[in-house]
């Protein structure tokens, strides 16, 4: 008598299945001509690098940094909201969702795969923009330093020490590690925002509703901590007021903590500890909102 063949049970969570969903989502989003924004970004950076409105050498580089980081931030949060908002409704409309869930694919894997696909697109786009913008900044820095050194060498009142000081000041606004920190902050902010959009989309009636509510949460998240602190101060620190303030801060992410672009554009350095704390907080938000999305999505009937 032959032994019974044990029934195959798929793993509860498979990284391979998640990656397959992520890559298919990446392909789906790329086909929506997502990277057309890169052409707009290139035009903005080149235009900023060619502006000459009586700027000092430092101001010229600062304008390029501000324009580039600002364009990256706008692209990432707009894409994080709009792309994530349409994923589940589009899969429902195309009946792709029924096909996926009819297979041994847990709903958590579906959500994580879709989210990871969105973040892959944002990550690739930010990496390409960062590479292009750093290249422009490098050549602009080299050109400005060469021009300034040539000008100063023709004036006998500038010593070698003065020239070295000026060159060091200009170089402080060229490509550096802090710019990479700024791009990372933009990505982390987008990751949290995409997770919020995914949570809203699990119970929203339409993609438009998801986009509107997520945008409102995004705007509130830039000012709610300040408003909560003011409210607590006005209520003279009452216990119930402090509790409500803490709940508000926990429920709605504090997006203001990711806004370090202005400091970086101004040439200020950012400590690694600040980046580590920001990354840990972003990961916490992503995990919490993903679990909440899973909880809501698990009870949904299709």
C-alpha positions in Angstrom: 0.0 0.0 0.0 1.6 3.3 -1.2 1.8 6.2 1.2 -0.6 9.0 0.6 0.9 12.0 -1.1 0.6 15.1 1.2 -1.5 17.9 -0.2 0.5 20.8 -1.5 0.0 24.0 0.5 1.4 27.2 -0.9 3.4 29.3 1.6 1.5 31.9 3.5 3.7 34.7 2.1 5.9 34.4 -0.9 8.4 37.0 -1.9 8.5 35.6 -5.4 4.8 36.1 -5.9 5.1 39.6 -4.5 7.9 40.4 -6.8 5.9 39.0 -9.8 3.0 41.3 -8.9 5.4 44.3 -8.4 7.1 43.8 -11.8 3.8 43.5 -13.6 2.5 46.6 -11.9 5.8 48.4 -12.8 5.2 47.4 -16.5 1.6 48.5 -16.3 2.5 51.9 -15.0 5.3 52.4 -17.4 2.9 51.7 -20.3 0.9 54.6 -19.1 3.8 56.8 -20.3 4.8 57.7 -16.8 8.3 58.6 -17.7 7.2 61.5 -20.0 7.7 63.6 -16.9 11.4 63.0 -17.2 11.4 65.1 -20.4 9.7 68.0 -18.5 12.2 67.6 -15.6 15.1 67.8 -18.0 13.8 71.0 -19.6 13.3 72.5 -16.1 16.8 71.7 -15.0 18.4 72.9 -18.2 16.4 76.1 -18.0 17.4 76.7 -14.4 21.1 76.1 -15.2 21.0 78.7 -18.0 19.3 81.4 -16.0 21.5 84.4 -15.4 19.5 87.0 -13.6 22.5 88.8 -11.9 22.9 85.8 -9.7 26.1 85.2 -7.7 27.9 81.9 -8.5 26.4 80.3 -5.4 22.9 81.5 -6.2 23.1 80.0 -9.7 23.9 76.5 -8.2 21.3 77.0 -5.5 18.6 77.7 -8.1 19.5 74.4 -9.9 19.3 72.5 -6.6 16.0 74.0 -5.6 14.4 73.5 -9.0 15.5 69.9 -9.3 14.5 68.8 -5.8 11.2 70.7 -6.1 10.4 69.0 -9.4 11.3 65.6 -7.9 9.0 66.2 -4.9 6.0 67.3 -7.1 6.4 64.4 -9.4 6.7 61.8 -6.7 3.7 62.9 -4.6 1.5 63.4 -7.6 2.4 60.0 -9.0 2.2 58.3 -5.6 -1.4 59.5 -5.2 -2.7 59.1 -8.8 -1.0 55.8 -9.6 -2.0 54.0 -6.4 -5.5 55.3 -6.5 -6.2 53.7 -9.9 -4.6 50.3 -9.4 -7.4 48.4 -7.6 -10.3 50.0 -9.6 -8.5 49.3 -12.9 -7.8 45.7 -11.9 -11.5 45.4 -11.0 -12.6 46.9 -14.3 -10.3 44.6 -16.3 -11.3 41.7 -14.1 -7.6 41.1 -13.4 -8.2 41.2 -9.7 -10.6 38.2 -9.9 -7.9 36.2 -11.8 -5.2 37.0 -9.3 -7.3 36.2 -6.2 -8.6 33.0 -7.7 -5.1 31.7 -7.5 -3.2 30.9 -4.3 -2.3 34.6 -3.8 -3.2 36.0 -0.4 -4.7 39.5 -0.4 -1.7 40.8 1.6 0.6 39.8 -1.2 -1.6 41.5 -3.7 -1.5 44.8 -1.8 2.2 44.6 -1.1 3.0 43.7 -4.7 1.0 46.6 -6.0 2.5 49.1 -3.6 6.0 47.8 -4.4 5.3 48.3 -8.1 4.4 51.9 -7.5 7.5 52.5 -5.4 9.7 50.8 -8.1 8.5 53.3 -10.6 9.0 56.3 -8.3 12.5 54.9 -7.3 13.6 54.4 -10.9 12.3 57.9 -11.9 14.0 59.6 -9.0 17.3 57.8 -9.7 17.2 58.9 -13.3 16.4 62.5 -12.3 19.1 62.5 -9.7 21.7 61.2 -12.1 20.7 63.9 -14.7 20.5 66.7 -12.3 23.9 65.8 -10.6 25.5 65.7 -14.0 24.2 69.2 -14.9 25.2 70.5 -11.5 28.7 69.1 -11.8 29.3 70.7 -15.2 27.8 74.0 -14.0 29.9 73.9 -10.9 33.1 73.3 -13.0 32.2 76.1 -15.4 31.4 78.6 -12.7 34.6 77.8 -10.7 36.7 78.1 -13.9 35.1 81.5 -14.7 35.5 82.8 -11.2 39.1 81.7 -10.9 39.9 83.4 -14.3 38.2 86.6 -13.2 39.9 86.7 -9.8 43.4 85.9 -11.2 43.2 89.0 -13.3 42.6 91.1 -10.2 45.8 91.5 -8.1 43.8 92.2 -4.9 42.7 88.5 -4.8 45.2 86.3 -3.2 45.6 82.5 -3.7 43.8 82.0 -0.3 40.9 84.2 -1.5 40.6 82.1 -4.7 40.7 78.8 -2.7 38.0 80.1 -0.3 35.8 81.1 -3.2 36.2 77.8 -4.9 35.4 75.9 -1.7 32.3 78.0 -1.2 31.0 77.3 -4.7 31.9 73.6 -4.4 29.7 73.4 -1.3 26.7 73.9 -3.6 27.7 71.2 -6.1 26.9 67.5 -6.1 27.3 66.0 -2.6 25.9 63.3 -0.3 23.3 65.7 1.1 21.6 65.8 -2.3 21.2 62.1 -2.1 19.7 62.5 1.3 17.2 64.9 -0.1 16.2 62.5 -2.9 15.8 59.7 -0.2 13.6 62.0 1.8 11.4 62.6 -1.3 11.2 58.9 -1.8 10.3 58.1 1.8 7.6 60.8 1.7 6.1 59.3 -1.5 6.2 55.8 0.0 4.1 56.9 3.0 1.7 58.8 0.8 1.3 55.8 -1.6 0.5 53.6 1.4 -2.1 56.1 2.6 -3.6 56.2 -0.9 -3.7 52.3 -1.0 -5.5 52.3 2.4 -8.2 54.8 1.1 -8.6 52.8 -2.2 -9.5 49.7 -0.3 -12.9 51.2 0.7 -13.3 54.1 -1.7 -16.1 54.2 -4.2 -14.0 55.6 -7.0 -10.4 56.6 -7.9 -11.4 60.3 -7.8 -12.6 59.9 -4.2 -9.2 58.3 -3.3 -7.2 61.1 -4.9 -9.2 63.8 -3.2 -9.1 62.3 0.3 -5.4 61.4 0.0 -4.6 64.9 -1.1 -6.5 66.4 1.8 -4.7 64.1 4.2 -1.4 65.1 2.5 -2.1 68.8 3.1 -3.3 68.3 6.6 -0.2 66.2 7.3 2.0 69.3 6.7 0.3 71.4 9.4 -1.6 69.2 11.8 1.2 68.8 14.3 1.6 72.5 14.6 -2.1 72.9 14.9 -2.3 70.2 17.5 0.5 71.8 19.6 -1.3 75.1 19.4 -4.6 73.5 20.5 -3.0 71.8 23.4 -1.4 75.1 24.5 -4.7 76.9 24.2 -6.5 74.2 26.3 -3.8 74.6 29.0 -2.5 71.0 28.5 -5.7 69.2 29.5 -5.3 65.4 29.5 -8.1 64.7 27.0 -6.7 67.4 24.7 -3.2 65.9 24.8 -4.7 62.4 24.1 -6.7 63.7 21.1 -3.7 65.6 19.8 -1.5 62.5 20.0 -4.2 60.4 18.2 -4.4 63.0 15.4 -0.6 63.0 15.0 -0.5 59.2 14.9 -3.5 58.7 12.5 -2.3 61.3 10.0 1.4 61.1 9.1 3.5 64.2 9.8 4.7 64.8 6.3 6.6 67.9 7.4 9.4 65.8 8.8 10.4 64.8 5.3 10.8 68.4 4.1 14.6 68.8 4.3 15.0 70.0 0.7 15.1 73.7 1.6 17.9 73.1 4.0 19.8 71.0 1.5 19.3 73.5 -1.3 20.8 76.2 1.0 23.9 74.1 1.4 23.3 72.9 4.9 24.4 69.4 6.0 22.0 66.8 7.2 23.1 64.4 10.0 22.9 60.7 9.2 21.0 60.2 12.5 18.2 62.5 11.1 18.0 60.4 7.9 18.0 57.2 10.0 15.1 58.4 12.2 13.2 59.6 9.1 13.6 56.2 7.5 12.5 54.4 10.6 9.4 56.6 10.9 8.5 56.1 7.3 8.9 52.4 7.6 6.6 52.4 10.7 3.9 54.4 8.8 4.2 52.0 5.8 3.8 48.9 7.9 0.9 50.3 9.9 -1.1 51.5 6.9 -0.4 48.3 4.9 -1.7 46.2 7.8 -4.8 48.5 8.0 -5.3 48.1 4.2 -5.0 44.3 4.5 -7.6 44.3 7.3 -10.1 46.3 5.2 -9.3 44.5 2.0 -9.7 41.0 3.5 -13.4 41.7 4.3 -14.2 43.0 0.9 -16.4 40.9 -1.3 -15.5 40.6 -5.0 
